[in-house]
């Protein structure tokens, strides 16, 4: 129902434009000094991989050379090549949907360039696309996804933008990053924190159906669980205590928790109904949420038989009577 927009440009493209121009077969540089046979072999391994356009092998060969010969005759050349070679390796890992390789290579790049927003964005985007928003969702790299999203958020909020992207949308980017964090909090068993993050994402993209629509649906699901738990706790009290003219402190606390959970669910469900009607979302989806809304409202306000209060709530959100 909520197909994600392309937040800026495809994450692969963000890196490809930066890396592809550099990963080409270069003529062998003249060594700055005489090299030993061992060093020549190490350099030859890089050269062969580079000529074959075997990116991961070339990166590994350059790293091996520099580890063995940090001051070698080709060291300066390979240091310069390696930064772009790693971008090419990251690009290939993304295209191959190799999450392990993507994460490992990105960490190598960020160790040298910790504020590379393009790399942080690309990894956060692809972990979201391939895992968090997959069907079914996967959380194989949940810790990494949270780390990269948080680092990207910090840099974007500080004013950093994507290199090579002329139409960078700061708010839209932050919205999907915060949404990703919310999904991770749900998986981590932190529904209250997840709801706060969903609300923050929606505030950044108030008219974005894939962002706000998904946020509202996911929030409703969490609030339904909270409401059910509060109802179970309240109903577990003795009937006489629940119905007493002067209920006990425990009954008062349980009633307040139940009412609070109902009010939160009513607010979010009404917001979705109004949003769904305004954005022409599928009628069946809007009606399903409307049923949740009405059922919860009737339980919260049984005295309002004709739903006058609910109609006012919806009208205040822009829903015309009979719409």
N, C-alpha and C positions, 0 to 999 in steps of 0.2 A: 504493500500500500504506500509506504513512504520510501520512494526510491531516492537515494542520496544524490544531491547535486555534485558536480565536479567543483570542489571548493575554490580552486583557482585555475590551475591547469593540472593535467595528469602528473602525479608525482614523478613518474619515470621521466617525463619530459623536462621537469625542473632540473634534473641532474644531467640528462642527455645533452642539453644545450651547453652545459658547462664542461662536460667531459669529452664528448665525441671528437671535438676538434683537436684534442691533445693525444688521443690514443691512436697514433698513426705510426707507421714504420719510419723511424728516424735514421738517418745515416749514423754509423758508429762514430762517436766523438773521438777526437785524438786524445789519448790519455795524457794527463798533465805530467806524468812521470812514468818511468819504466815500470812494468808490472810483471809479477811473477807468473809462472805457469798456472798456479792455483787460482790466482786472481783472474787470469784470462779465462779460465774454465768457468768461474763463477759469473763473470760478465757475459760469456758466451751463452750461458743458460738463460739469462735474461733476454739476450738478443734473439735467440731462437724462438722463445715464447712470444716476444713482441712481434716478430715477423709473421708468426703463425696467428697473431691476434688472439692468443689464448690468455685472456686478461688475468684470471686468477693465478695462473702459473707465472706470468710475467711479474705480477705484484709480489708473489712469494719469492721469486728469484731475486728481485731487486732488494727485498728485505733481507734475504740470506746474504747477498753480497755486502750490504751495508753493515750487517752484524759482524761479518768476518773481516771486512776491510773498510772500517769507518773513515779512514783517511786515504783510501785507495785512489788510483788514478781516475776512476770513473765515479767516485763517490758524489761529487757535487752534481754531476749530470743526473745520476739516478735519484738523488734526493729531490731534485726539481721534478723529474718525471713521476716519481712515486705519488706525490700529492694528487696529480691528475689521474694516474693509473688507478688509484684507490676509488676515485669517483666513478671511473669506468667499471670497476669491479662491483661497486655498489649498484650501479645502473643494471648490470647484468644479473645480479642477485635478485633485484626487484622484478625484472622481466621474467626470471625463472621461478618466481614465487618462493624463493629460498629464504625463509625468514631468519634462519640461523646465520646464514652467510651475510644477509643484509645487516643484521644487528652487529655482528662481529666487525664487519668492514666499517660500518658507520662509527663504531667506537674508536677505531684506529684513526679515522679522519678527525673526529671530535677531540681526540687527545692532542692534536696539533692545532685545531681550529674550533675551540669550544663554542663559539657563537655563530657557527655555520647554520643559519636558519633553514636553508634549503635542505640540508641533510636531516635535521631534526624533523622538519615538516614531512619529508618524504617517508621517513621511517614511521612516524606517528600515523600518517595517512594510510600506509600499507598495512600496518598492524591492525588498524581499524577496519579496513576494507576486507582483509583476508581472514581476520579472526573475530574481532569484536562484533562486527555486523554480518558475519557469515551466517548461514542457516544450515545446521544449528551453530550458534555462537561458540567460539573456542577461546580458551584463556591460557593457551600454552605459554604465552609470553606476556602474561598480565603485568608482571613487575616491570618489564622493559617498556610496555605500552604506557604505563603510568609515568615512568621516568621521562620518556621522550616527550610525551604530551605536556607534562609540567614544565620542562625546560623550554619547549617551544612557546608555551603560553607566556612565560616570564620574559622571553626575548621580544615577542610580538607586542606585549603590553608595554614594553620599554621603548617601543618605536621602531624596532627592526622590521624590515620587509624582505620579501623574497627577491633575490637577485634574478634579473631577467624576466620579471613578471610586471608588466606595465599597469595591469588592472587589479592589483592586489587589494582584496577586501578584508580589512583588519577585523571587523566585527564578525563577518561570516566565518573567517578562519578560527577566531576564538570560540565561536559558537559550537563548531563541530569538535573542537578540542575539549571544551568543557563537557560536551555530551559524551565523548569517549571516556572521560574521567568518571562521569556519572554511571555509565555502564559497568565500569570496573568496580565502583563502590557497591553497586548492587551485587555483583559477583562476590565481593568481599564480605557481604553480610552487613552493610552499613546503609540501610534504606533512608535514614534521615539525612545523611550527608549526600546521598545520591539525589534526593529530591531537591536539595539546595542547589546542587550543580545543574540539574535539569532546568530549574527556574532561572539560573544565571545564563545558561545557554539560550533559553527562550527570549530573555530580555535583550540579548545581543542580536537575535534574528527573529523579531516578532511577527514577520510576514512570511517566513520561510517554512513551507509546509513540511518538507522532509525533516527539518530540525524541530520546529515547535510541535508539529503533529505527533511525531514519535515521542518527544519529551512528555507531552500531555498523556498519551496512552500509557507510557511506562510509569508515569507518576500515579495515574489512576490505579494501575495494577498494584503498586506498592501501598497506596492508601487503602485499597480494598482489604489487603492483608492486615493492615493496622486496625482497620475498623472491625474486621472479624475477630481479631484477637481481643480488642476492647470489649466487644459484645460477649465473647466467651467468658472473660473475666467478670463482667457485671452479672451475667446470668448464673455464674457459679455461686454467687452470694445467696443466702437464704431468702426465699420469696418474701417473708415477712419483713426482713430488713430492707429489701429493695422498695417495698410498697409502703413502708412506715411513714407516718406524718413527720416524724423527726428521725430520718435515717442516720445510721451510724457514720462516723468519719470515713470508714472504709467504703461504705456505700456511696457517700458523697464523692469521694475521690474516684471511684470506679465510674460513676455517672458522668462526672466532668470529663474523664478520659474518653468515654464513649461519645459524648456530645462533641468534644473537640475533634475526634477522628471523623465523625459524620460531617461536621462543618467543613473540614479540610477537603473531604472527598466531594461534597456538594459543590464547593467552589471550583475545584479542578474540572469536574465533569461538566459543569455549566460552561466553563471557559472553553472546553473542547467542543461542546455542542454549538456554541456561538462561532467559534473558529471554523468548525467543519462546515457550517451553513454558509459562512462568508467566503470560504475558499472552495465551495462546491465539492467537498470530499464525498466519497461514495455514501449514498443515502443509508445503506444497510449499516455502515460503520457508525454514522452519526446516530442512527436510531438505537443501535446497541448501547452506545454511551448514554443516550437519553433515558433508556430503561434503567441503567445503573443510577443515573441522577434521580429519577422519580422514585425508585424503590428506596434509596437512601433518604431522600427528603421526607417521604411518608413515614419512615421509621423515626426520623428525628422530630417531625412536627405532625403527629397523628391528628391533631385538632384542626389542621388546615385541609379540610376534605376536598376543597375545589382547587387546591394548589395555588392560591392567590400569591403567596410569598414566593413560590418558585417562579411563577410567571414574571414577577417583578425583578427577580434576580436575572433572568434571561433577558428581559427588556433592557435592564441597565447595561447589559453586555452587547446590546445592539440587535437582539433577535426580535423581529416584528411578530406581533400576535398572529398565530395561524401559519407562520412561515415554517 
